[in-house]
Amino acid sequence: MGHVLGIDQGTTSTRAIAFDPAGRPGASASRPLRQLFPEPGWVEHDPNEIWTAVCEVCRAVIDEVGAANIAALGITNQRETTVVWDRATGDPLHNAIVWQDRRTAPLCAELVKEGWSAHVTEVTGLLIDPYFSATKLAWLLTNVPGLREKAARNEVCFGTIDSFLLYKLTGGTQHITDATNAARTMLFDIRNGRWDPKLLERLGIPPAILPEVRDNRGDLGQVSEEAFGTTLPIRGAAGDQQAAAKGQACVLPGMIKATYGTGCFVVANTGNRETKSINRMLSTILWQLDSAGTYALEGSIFMAGATIQWLRDNLGLIAEASESEDLAREANPQSGVYLVPAFQGLGAPFWDAGARGAIVGLSRASNKADIVAAGLESVAFQTRDLLTAMRSDMADAGIGRSDILRVDGGMTANGWAMQRLADILGEPVEVAPIPETTALGAAYFAGQAVGVYGDDAALARTWEPSRRYEPKMDEADREARYTGWLEAVDRVRSKQA
Ligand code: ADP
């Protein structure tokens, strides 16, 4: 007894991990997920492949731990990815359209032109973008032959990956989703927890195909014998970034986590009130427990670990991402070199899609160590840009601030980068106790529901970082470097911005 199984259905892999009563990861299994690119800018996944992988990884972990030792199951998933399936058979009616897919950019542009931006932000907390599920679902209804007619006969279910898995796991008895996933569809009114009738009507989406929205913790059904060869209670579900915030025990207003993978996702707990952003951050649901919402601001950096990949693959300055740490230590601390990774434009708070990247401040003495260090340092500067914007929104809303950043993700392995992050922010940086924070968050929700884990106050008390970096740089140095960064950013901005 006392273990909790966490499923992490991510963009590139599907994993299951068993967590013990202390939240330590034990048995685990993983399968890679094929990325399908039917046309430029389109990204799809095969829902059947996802479902098969979930069954395989869960069966492997259950075999190792023993079904009798698992008290509950929690799910976390890639958000926004859109699935439609047959209500009677559970068979997918098309490949899943993945969050990265840009095919609905024209429809989004139409919505903006028709003046929907204010309504979307007011109701859903989001900015109109192909990223979210709404226009992907509209595209499917318009382009999959017979789908709209089938939906009109109430023979179709729509859902994000959590919803599809909950349906399959429960043998088709539950067509539900959780509030955090619902909040990423761009169809959900986060102020009152209802699907928005105006957006549904504009996009031609019949309300009957939508899942019922549930709390992140509680009774989400029972796994059918058929799926895992044993039954298990499903007691938690949350989108990946929200699950990571839970796994980082960001349970109090003001607490912030940043996940440094390919990109970086920053999520701030803003408490029981929705906080509107004047800095174009997304306003979303952090989690919903006992029907009460806790809200979040979310922002992202396009190029975090991806900058290191670029130094490796495009410039060949390093053979492995991990080499960047030793090289950065060799760099001249006063090189004056800045790398602005605006490869896809600049995000928050500059919002300049036309900007492009640059390496500035080069001198005859500059070398590859200086450039690699500048690449790592750019992640710290971008984090400061984002946190400044986010905290200004939070201060406007009267939310107290926590002066610590909790971090997880692949890049946190780099001690130099994390120290530099603490130095540039001027605040401590705490690295998650385990790398699998996202799956841990899902397990926390499920385990709390069945009494394996204590309440949030208990989680906050027992949560301990694996490492903590204190800022060591003196104030003048920090500010001079940050000013240098802002000047470098200025030099890459597009003329029209
Ligand atoms: P994702 O989930 O987006 O695939 P991960 O959390 O697995 O990302 O992190 C992988 C990213 O972290 C890659 O972009 C890689 O370049 C970067 N990375 C991994 N190890 C290091 C390191 N030691 N130093 C700097 N960057 C690293």
Residues whose N, C-alpha, C, O or C-beta is under 5 A from the ligand:
A	BS01	ADP	Y260 G261 T262 G263 G305 A306 I308 Q309 A321 S322 S324 G409 G410 M411 A413 N414
